[in-house]
Amino acid sequence: MAKKISFKILTLIVIITLLAGCVGKSTDGGSSGNGGKGYELTFWVYSDFTQGDMGELMNKWVSDFIAKNPDVKKINLIPKNDGELLTGLMAGVGLPDAFSASARDGKKYKEVMQLLDLSEMYKSDQEYTNGFYPDAIETITVDDGMWAVPFISYIPVIFRNLTVLEKAGINPDEGIPTLDDFIKQLKIVKDSGIDATHSWAAGGYFAPGSILGADSENLTVGVKDGKTTVKPEQVERTLQAVADIEPYSNNMIWDSDAALEAFKTNQLAFLLNGPWVEPGIISSGVEYDVELVPPFTKGGRTGGLQGWDFIYGVDSGDSGKNDAIVRWLNYIGQYEQMREWTIATGRPVLRSDVMNDSEVLTTMMAKVSSQGLNGGMKQMSFFDSSVMWPSPIGDIASKVTDGSLTPEQGAKEFIDAVNALYAEAGE
């Protein structure tokens, strides 16, 4: 008798448990939770977005958004490095609901997955839309749709070690008006017995590309009939400038730990890098400031070769969930969040109203980046093309600095390499 009673009790417990599970299950297509309601969103982000100040801010945004959007119970921030992001997204399976990734691959993402069209979001709130740089809005508008939220940018910047400059007798207040002035300062530092800078030829496109971007006024950027409209003679002075800088380098690669450590320990005067290394420079205690890569002529338009990152949404097949994803993307792109991001992290964003905000401009990196976002040029035609056309400049610059090519020969070889990229891509 006792066994039969126990069995009946166990059966009753199982039934109650199953019923409870049915009650807790969402009937709106979302994940269970919060009394059976609420979507669970997966957001792939760069690894550093989950660390330090950026991580704290992202977590705050998630909490604030969920508090204001009861149909979303959870947002999972999944950190990925560049390679993992690209590989995982191009695989086309196990995709997240939203992701932050380079604008360079926007065309590829649109081709391999069903990105959410955000047109209605932008059209319904003109004040929101007008806050972004016009070029950013134009860039995400392709094929009668609008496919991302322009998020952050990086401007190549020159970190200047003020202690080294003082020892060399250079007045930092003079700034770096032109590339010729920069090269003169490099010579002064080297003559004082201290390393002036790292190699601007080694390490790929970033360093020589930053000079190419600073000469954007001189370039007829575009593609026609499968070939670049940039002319060889327009690239010659970029390659000549790299060759002129190289004698004052210590042969370190710009993004190496060795170059960064040399700068932090007052053994290097000028370090080209991006805003992302500034937290480590600050924590080292070194005295420094930041300048843009200088133009060729005083007062010229400069901003280097700009990298952009977007936030994309992925069609989940559930209209309710898609609506939640769009609201999350909209939230991140709002003035308040982007302003908070730039003040807290120093990383520039693609909202012009933020980058011209008086409080934002009190931050050194933001002020310099704001100036840079009004100059320079994009790394490529984001969303329209899959070709990062300036990329061959790295290999060509190395050949020029080792004497294999003259700047004139290098410029012609560069144009040939760019055209080969377009041919390979079928563009």
KEKOLFI-977548 format. One record per residue (C-alpha): residue number from 1; residue in one letter; x, y, z. Coordinates in nm, 2 decimals, always signed. Layout:
# KEKOLFI-977548
 tordo vovo   east  north     up
   NUM    A      X      Y      Z
...
//
This chain:
# KEKOLFI-977548
 tordo vovo   east  north     up
     1    M  +0.00  +0.00  +0.00
     2    A  +0.28  +0.24  +0.09
     3    K  +0.45  +0.18  -0.25
     4    K  +0.12  +0.25  -0.43
     5    I  +0.07  +0.58  -0.24
     6    S  +0.43  +0.68  -0.31
     7    F  +0.38  +0.61  -0.68
     8    K  +0.06  +0.82  -0.69
     9    I  +0.23  +1.10  -0.51
    10    L  +0.53  +1.09  -0.75
    11    T  +0.29  +1.09  -1.05
    12    L  +0.11  +1.39  -0.92
    13    I  +0.44  +1.57  -0.87
    14    V  +0.54  +1.50  -1.23
    15    I  +0.20  +1.62  -1.36
    16    I  +0.22  +1.94  -1.16
    17    T  +0.57  +2.00  -1.28
    18    L  +0.47  +1.96  -1.64
    19    L  +0.18  +2.19  -1.60
    20    A  +0.40  +2.45  -1.44
    21    G  +0.63  +2.42  -1.73
    22    C  +0.35  +2.48  -1.97
    23    V  +0.24  +2.79  -1.78
    24    G  +0.59  +2.93  -1.78
    25    K  +0.64  +2.88  -2.15
    26    S  +0.61  +3.19  -2.36
    27    T  +0.33  +3.20  -2.61
    28    D  +0.46  +3.50  -2.79
    29    G  +0.76  +3.33  -2.95
    30    G  +1.01  +3.45  -2.69
    31    S  +1.22  +3.26  -2.44
    32    S  +1.05  +3.16  -2.11
    33    G  +1.12  +3.37  -1.80
    34    N  +0.98  +3.67  -1.63
    35    G  +0.65  +3.49  -1.57
    36    G  +0.67  +3.32  -1.91
    37    K  +0.73  +3.63  -2.12
    38    G  +1.04  +3.78  -2.27
    39    Y  +1.28  +3.73  -2.55
    40    E  +1.64  +3.63  -2.50
    41    L  +1.87  +3.81  -2.74
    42    T  +2.23  +3.71  -2.83
    43    F  +2.46  +4.00  -2.91
    44    W  +2.81  +3.92  -3.05
    45    V  +3.06  +4.19  -2.97
    46    Y  +3.43  +4.25  -2.99
    47    S  +3.61  +4.10  -2.69
    48    D  +3.72  +4.44  -2.54
    49    F  +3.35  +4.54  -2.54
    50    T  +3.31  +4.31  -2.24
    51    Q  +3.61  +4.43  -2.05
    52    G  +3.70  +4.74  -1.84
    53    D  +3.50  +5.06  -1.89
    54    M  +3.34  +4.93  -2.21
    55    G  +3.23  +4.61  -2.04
    56    E  +3.08  +4.81  -1.75
    57    L  +2.90  +5.04  -1.99
    58    M  +2.76  +4.76  -2.20
    59    N  +2.63  +4.58  -1.89
    60    K  +2.46  +4.90  -1.78
    61    W  +2.30  +4.94  -2.12
    62    V  +2.17  +4.59  -2.11
    63    S  +2.02  +4.64  -1.76
    64    D  +1.86  +4.98  -1.85
    65    F  +1.72  +4.84  -2.18
    66    I  +1.57  +4.54  -2.02
    67    A  +1.41  +4.75  -1.74
    68    K  +1.24  +4.96  -2.01
    69    N  +1.15  +4.68  -2.24
    70    P  +0.96  +4.40  -2.05
    71    D  +0.93  +4.18  -2.36
    72    V  +1.31  +4.13  -2.34
    73    K  +1.42  +3.92  -2.05
    74    K  +1.79  +3.88  -2.13
    75    I  +2.07  +4.00  -2.36
    76    N  +2.37  +3.78  -2.38
    77    L  +2.69  +3.96  -2.47
    78    I  +2.92  +3.71  -2.64
    79    P  +3.28  +3.83  -2.68
    80    K  +3.45  +3.75  -3.01
    81    N  +3.79  +3.85  -3.16
    82    D  +3.80  +3.98  -3.52
    83    G  +3.87  +3.64  -3.67
    84    E  +3.60  +3.46  -3.47
    85    L  +3.34  +3.73  -3.56
    86    L  +3.42  +3.71  -3.93
    87    T  +3.44  +3.33  -3.95
    88    G  +3.13  +3.27  -3.74
    89    L  +2.92  +3.52  -3.93
    90    M  +3.03  +3.40  -4.27
    91    A  +2.95  +3.04  -4.18
    92    G  +2.58  +3.15  -4.18
    93    V  +2.47  +2.91  -3.91
    94    G  +2.42  +2.97  -3.54
    95    L  +2.39  +3.34  -3.60
    96    P  +2.33  +3.59  -3.32
    97    D  +2.04  +3.83  -3.31
    98    A  +2.27  +4.13  -3.34
    99    F  +2.64  +4.18  -3.38
   100    S  +2.90  +4.45  -3.38
   101    A  +3.16  +4.42  -3.65
   102    S  +3.37  +4.61  -3.91
   103    A  +3.20  +4.80  -4.18
   104    R  +3.46  +4.65  -4.42
   105    D  +3.26  +4.33  -4.44
   106    G  +2.91  +4.48  -4.46
   107    K  +2.86  +4.38  -4.82
   108    K  +2.96  +4.02  -4.74
   109    Y  +2.73  +4.01  -4.44
   110    K  +2.44  +4.13  -4.65
   111    E  +2.51  +3.86  -4.91
   112    V  +2.53  +3.56  -4.67
   113    M  +2.26  +3.64  -4.42
   114    Q  +1.93  +3.81  -4.38
   115    L  +2.02  +4.14  -4.22
   116    L  +1.73  +4.34  -4.07
   117    D  +1.63  +4.64  -4.28
   118    L  +1.63  +4.94  -4.04
   119    S  +1.47  +5.19  -4.29
   120    E  +1.16  +5.24  -4.09
   121    M  +1.36  +5.31  -3.78
   122    Y  +1.55  +5.59  -3.95
   123    K  +1.25  +5.73  -4.14
   124    S  +1.03  +5.75  -3.83
   125    D  +1.27  +5.96  -3.63
   126    Q  +1.45  +6.22  -3.84
   127    E  +1.61  +6.38  -3.54
   128    Y  +1.77  +6.05  -3.45
   129    T  +1.89  +6.00  -3.81
   130    N  +2.02  +6.35  -3.86
   131    G  +2.25  +6.30  -3.56
   132    F  +2.48  +6.07  -3.75
   133    Y  +2.74  +6.19  -3.99
   134    P  +2.57  +6.22  -4.33
   135    D  +2.83  +6.00  -4.50
   136    A  +2.76  +5.72  -4.24
   137    I  +2.39  +5.73  -4.32
   138    E  +2.46  +5.73  -4.69
   139    T  +2.70  +5.44  -4.65
   140    I  +2.44  +5.21  -4.48
   141    T  +2.18  +5.29  -4.74
   142    V  +2.20  +5.03  -5.02
   143    D  +1.95  +4.85  -5.24
   144    D  +1.65  +5.05  -5.10
   145    G  +1.73  +4.95  -4.75
   146    M  +1.93  +5.07  -4.45
   147    W  +2.13  +4.78  -4.30
   148    A  +2.31  +4.88  -3.98
   149    V  +2.36  +5.14  -3.71
   150    P  +2.69  +5.33  -3.75
   151    F  +2.86  +5.29  -3.42
   152    I  +3.23  +5.37  -3.37
   153    S  +3.52  +5.48  -3.58
   154    Y  +3.89  +5.48  -3.53
   155    I  +4.12  +5.75  -3.66
   156    P  +4.49  +5.67  -3.68
   157    V  +4.66  +5.90  -3.43
   158    I  +5.01  +5.99  -3.33
   159    F  +5.08  +5.96  -2.96
   160    R  +5.36  +6.20  -2.86
   161    N  +5.59  +6.13  -2.56
   162    L  +5.62  +6.47  -2.40
   163    T  +5.91  +6.38  -2.19
   164    V  +6.11  +6.27  -2.49
   165    L  +6.02  +6.58  -2.68
   166    E  +6.13  +6.80  -2.39
   167    K  +6.46  +6.63  -2.38
   168    A  +6.51  +6.67  -2.75
   169    G  +6.42  +7.04  -2.73
   170    I  +6.09  +7.03  -2.92
   171    N  +5.81  +7.25  -2.81
   172    P  +5.49  +7.03  -2.81
   173    D  +5.27  +7.34  -2.85
   174    E  +5.40  +7.37  -3.21
   175    G  +5.21  +7.05  -3.29
   176    I  +5.27  +6.88  -3.62
   177    P  +5.15  +7.12  -3.89
   178    T  +5.27  +6.92  -4.19
   179    L  +5.44  +6.59  -4.28
   180    D  +5.76  +6.79  -4.35
   181    D  +5.75  +6.93  -4.00
   182    F  +5.70  +6.58  -3.86
   183    I  +6.01  +6.45  -4.05
   184    K  +6.21  +6.75  -3.92
   185    Q  +6.10  +6.66  -3.56
   186    L  +6.20  +6.30  -3.61
   187    K  +6.55  +6.41  -3.71
   188    I  +6.58  +6.63  -3.40
   189    V  +6.48  +6.35  -3.17
   190    K  +6.71  +6.10  -3.33
   191    D  +7.00  +6.35  -3.32
   192    S  +6.93  +6.38  -2.94
   193    G  +7.01  +6.01  -2.91
   194    I  +6.65  +5.88  -2.86
   195    D  +6.45  +5.66  -3.09
   196    A  +6.21  +5.88  -3.29
   197    T  +5.95  +5.64  -3.41
   198    H  +5.89  +5.28  -3.53
   199    S  +5.88  +5.17  -3.89
   200    W  +5.60  +5.33  -4.09
   201    A  +5.65  +5.07  -4.37
   202    A  +5.64  +4.74  -4.19
   203    G  +5.32  +4.59  -4.04
   204    G  +5.08  +4.61  -4.33
   205    Y  +4.86  +4.90  -4.46
   206    F  +4.79  +5.08  -4.13
   207    A  +5.09  +5.32  -4.11
   208    P  +5.14  +5.40  -4.48
   209    G  +4.77  +5.40  -4.53
   210    S  +4.73  +5.67  -4.26
   211    I  +4.95  +5.89  -4.48
   212    L  +4.76  +5.80  -4.79
   213    G  +4.44  +5.90  -4.61
   214    A  +4.59  +6.22  -4.49
   215    D  +4.64  +6.31  -4.86
   216    S  +4.27  +6.24  -4.94
   217    E  +4.22  +6.58  -5.10
   218    N  +4.48  +6.48  -5.36
   219    L  +4.31  +6.14  -5.45
   220    T  +4.03  +6.08  -5.70
   221    V  +3.89  +5.78  -5.51
   222    G  +3.65  +5.56  -5.71
   223    V  +3.62  +5.27  -5.94
   224    K  +3.51  +5.28  -6.31
   225    D  +3.49  +4.98  -6.55
   226    G  +3.65  +4.76  -6.29
   227    K  +3.95  +4.98  -6.23
   228    T  +4.04  +5.24  -5.97
   229    T  +4.01  +5.61  -6.06
   230    V  +4.31  +5.69  -5.84
   231    K  +4.61  +5.78  -6.05
   232    P  +4.97  +5.66  -5.99
   233    E  +5.10  +6.02  -5.96
   234    Q  +4.85  +6.08  -5.68
   235    V  +5.02  +5.81  -5.46
   236    E  +5.38  +5.90  -5.52
   237    R  +5.42  +6.15  -5.24
   238    T  +5.27  +5.91  -4.99
   239    L  +5.54  +5.66  -5.07
   240    Q  +5.80  +5.93  -5.07
   241    A  +5.69  +6.04  -4.73
   242    V  +5.72  +5.68  -4.59
   243    A  +6.07  +5.65  -4.74
   244    D  +6.16  +5.99  -4.58
   245    I  +6.03  +5.87  -4.24
   246    E  +6.20  +5.53  -4.24
   247    P  +6.56  +5.65  -4.17
   248    Y  +6.44  +5.77  -3.83
   249    S  +6.27  +5.45  -3.73
   250    N  +6.39  +5.18  -3.50
   251    N  +6.24  +4.91  -3.72
   252    M  +5.97  +4.81  -3.47
   253    I  +5.63  +4.74  -3.61
   254    W  +5.37  +5.01  -3.51
   255    D  +5.14  +4.77  -3.32
   256    S  +5.40  +4.56  -3.15
   257    D  +5.42  +4.52  -2.78
   258    A  +5.78  +4.64  -2.80
   259    A  +5.69  +4.97  -2.96
   260    L  +5.41  +5.03  -2.71
   261    E  +5.64  +4.95  -2.42
   262    A  +5.92  +5.17  -2.56
   263    F  +5.67  +5.46  -2.58
   264    K  +5.55  +5.40  -2.22
   265    T  +5.91  +5.40  -2.09
   266    N  +6.03  +5.72  -2.25
   267    Q  +6.23  +5.54  -2.52
   268    L  +6.02  +5.64  -2.82
   269    A  +5.90  +5.98  -2.92
   270    F  +5.62  +5.91  -3.16
   271    L  +5.38  +5.61  -3.17
   272    L  +5.12  +5.57  -3.44
   273    N  +4.83  +5.37  -3.32
   274    G  +4.45  +5.37  -3.26
   275    P  +4.24  +5.50  -2.97
   276    W  +4.22  +5.15  -2.83
   277    V  +4.57  +5.16  -2.68
   278    E  +4.51  +5.48  -2.48
   279    P  +4.39  +5.31  -2.16
   280    G  +4.72  +5.12  -2.13
   281    I  +4.91  +5.44  -2.20
   282    I  +4.72  +5.63  -1.94
   283    S  +4.78  +5.35  -1.68
   284    S  +5.15  +5.36  -1.75
   285    G  +5.18  +5.72  -1.62
   286    V  +5.37  +5.84  -1.92
   287    E  +5.33  +6.21  -2.01
   288    Y  +5.18  +6.22  -2.36
   289    D  +4.94  +6.39  -2.59
   290    V  +4.77  +6.30  -2.92
   291    E  +4.79  +6.45  -3.27
   292    L  +4.64  +6.36  -3.61
   293    V  +4.86  +6.22  -3.88
   294    P  +4.96  +6.56  -4.04
   295    P  +4.86  +6.67  -4.39
   296    F  +5.11  +6.75  -4.66
   297    T  +5.02  +7.12  -4.66
   298    K  +4.95  +7.33  -4.35
   299    G  +4.58  +7.35  -4.28
   300    G  +4.51  +7.07  -4.52
   301    R  +4.23  +6.82  -4.46
   302    T  +4.35  +6.53  -4.26
   303    G  +4.21  +6.23  -4.07
   304    G  +4.41  +5.94  -4.20
   305    L  +4.25  +5.61  -4.32
   306    Q  +3.93  +5.58  -4.12
   307    G  +3.80  +5.24  -3.99
   308    W  +3.43  +5.22  -3.91
   309    D  +3.24  +4.96  -3.71
   310    F  +2.86  +4.90  -3.74
   311    I  +2.60  +4.72  -3.54
   312    Y  +2.38  +4.48  -3.74
   313    G  +2.06  +4.30  -3.67
   314    V  +1.97  +3.95  -3.80
   315    D  +1.63  +3.85  -3.91
   316    S  +1.51  +3.59  -3.66
   317    G  +1.19  +3.49  -3.85
   318    D  +0.98  +3.62  -3.56
   319    S  +0.83  +3.96  -3.61
   320    G  +0.80  +4.03  -3.24
   321    K  +1.16  +3.93  -3.18
   322    N  +1.28  +4.14  -3.48
   323    D  +1.10  +4.44  -3.33
   324    A  +1.29  +4.39  -3.00
   325    I  +1.62  +4.36  -3.19
   326    V  +1.56  +4.68  -3.38
   327    R  +1.47  +4.86  -3.05
   328    W  +1.80  +4.74  -2.90
   329    L  +2.00  +4.86  -3.20
   330    N  +1.81  +5.19  -3.19
   331    Y  +1.89  +5.23  -2.82
   332    I  +2.26  +5.18  -2.87
   333    G  +2.26  +5.44  -3.15
   334    Q  +2.09  +5.71  -2.95
   335    Y  +2.27  +6.03  -2.87
   336    E  +2.27  +5.96  -2.49
   337    Q  +2.43  +5.62  -2.52
   338    M  +2.69  +5.72  -2.78
   339    R  +2.78  +6.03  -2.58
   340    E  +2.82  +5.82  -2.27
   341    W  +3.04  +5.58  -2.46
   342    T  +3.28  +5.84  -2.59
   343    I  +3.31  +6.02  -2.25
   344    A  +3.37  +5.69  -2.07
   345    T  +3.60  +5.52  -2.32
   346    G  +3.75  +5.79  -2.53
   347    R  +3.65  +5.60  -2.84
   348    P  +3.50  +5.81  -3.12
   349    V  +3.15  +5.74  -3.25
   350    L  +2.97  +5.81  -3.58
   351    R  +2.72  +6.05  -3.45
   352    S  +2.83  +6.40  -3.54
   353    D  +2.61  +6.56  -3.26
   354    V  +2.81  +6.36  -3.01
   355    M  +3.15  +6.43  -3.16
   356    N  +3.07  +6.80  -3.15
   357    D  +2.93  +6.80  -2.80
   358    S  +3.11  +7.05  -2.57
   359    E  +3.16  +6.80  -2.29
   360    V  +3.28  +6.53  -2.52
   361    L  +3.53  +6.77  -2.67
   362    T  +3.70  +6.82  -2.33
   363    T  +3.84  +6.47  -2.37
   364    M  +4.17  +6.49  -2.56
   365    M  +4.12  +6.18  -2.77
   366    A  +3.76  +6.27  -2.86
   367    K  +3.87  +6.63  -2.96
   368    V  +4.14  +6.50  -3.19
   369    S  +3.91  +6.23  -3.33
   370    S  +3.63  +6.48  -3.39
   371    Q  +3.87  +6.68  -3.60
   372    G  +3.98  +6.37  -3.78
   373    L  +3.63  +6.25  -3.86
   374    N  +3.59  +6.57  -4.07
   375    G  +3.89  +6.47  -4.28
   376    G  +4.07  +6.17  -4.42
   377    M  +3.88  +5.90  -4.60
   378    K  +3.71  +5.57  -4.54
   379    Q  +3.92  +5.25  -4.57
   380    M  +3.70  +5.15  -4.86
   381    S  +3.35  +5.19  -5.00
   382    F  +3.17  +5.01  -4.72
   383    F  +2.86  +4.81  -4.82
   384    D  +2.91  +4.89  -5.19
   385    S  +3.23  +4.70  -5.23
   386    S  +3.42  +4.40  -5.08
   387    V  +3.75  +4.54  -5.19
   388    M  +3.96  +4.73  -4.94
   389    W  +4.15  +4.90  -5.21
   390    P  +4.42  +5.08  -5.00
   391    S  +4.54  +4.75  -4.85
   392    P  +4.83  +4.69  -5.10
   393    I  +5.00  +5.01  -4.99
   394    G  +5.17  +4.81  -4.71
   395    D  +5.36  +4.57  -4.93
   396    I  +5.45  +4.85  -5.18
   397    A  +5.58  +5.08  -4.90
   398    S  +5.81  +4.80  -4.78
   399    K  +5.96  +4.77  -5.13
   400    V  +6.01  +5.14  -5.15
   401    T  +6.19  +5.17  -4.82
   402    D  +6.42  +4.88  -4.89
   403    G  +6.51  +5.03  -5.23
   404    S  +6.35  +4.76  -5.44
   405    L  +6.12  +5.03  -5.60
   406    T  +6.13  +5.40  -5.64
   407    P  +5.82  +5.59  -5.52
   408    E  +5.72  +5.63  -5.89
   409    Q  +5.76  +5.26  -5.96
   410    G  +5.58  +5.18  -5.63
   411    A  +5.29  +5.40  -5.72
   412    K  +5.24  +5.22  -6.05
   413    E  +5.27  +4.88  -5.89
   414    F  +5.02  +4.99  -5.63
   415    I  +4.76  +5.09  -5.89
   416    D  +4.81  +4.75  -6.07
   417    A  +4.76  +4.57  -5.74
   418    V  +4.44  +4.76  -5.66
   419    N  +4.30  +4.68  -6.01
   420    A  +4.39  +4.31  -5.96
   421    L  +4.18  +4.32  -5.64
   422    Y  +3.88  +4.46  -5.83
   423    A  +3.92  +4.20  -6.10
   424    E  +3.94  +3.92  -5.85
   425    A  +3.62  +4.04  -5.68
   426    G  +3.44  +4.09  -6.01
   427    E  +3.38  +4.46  -5.94
//
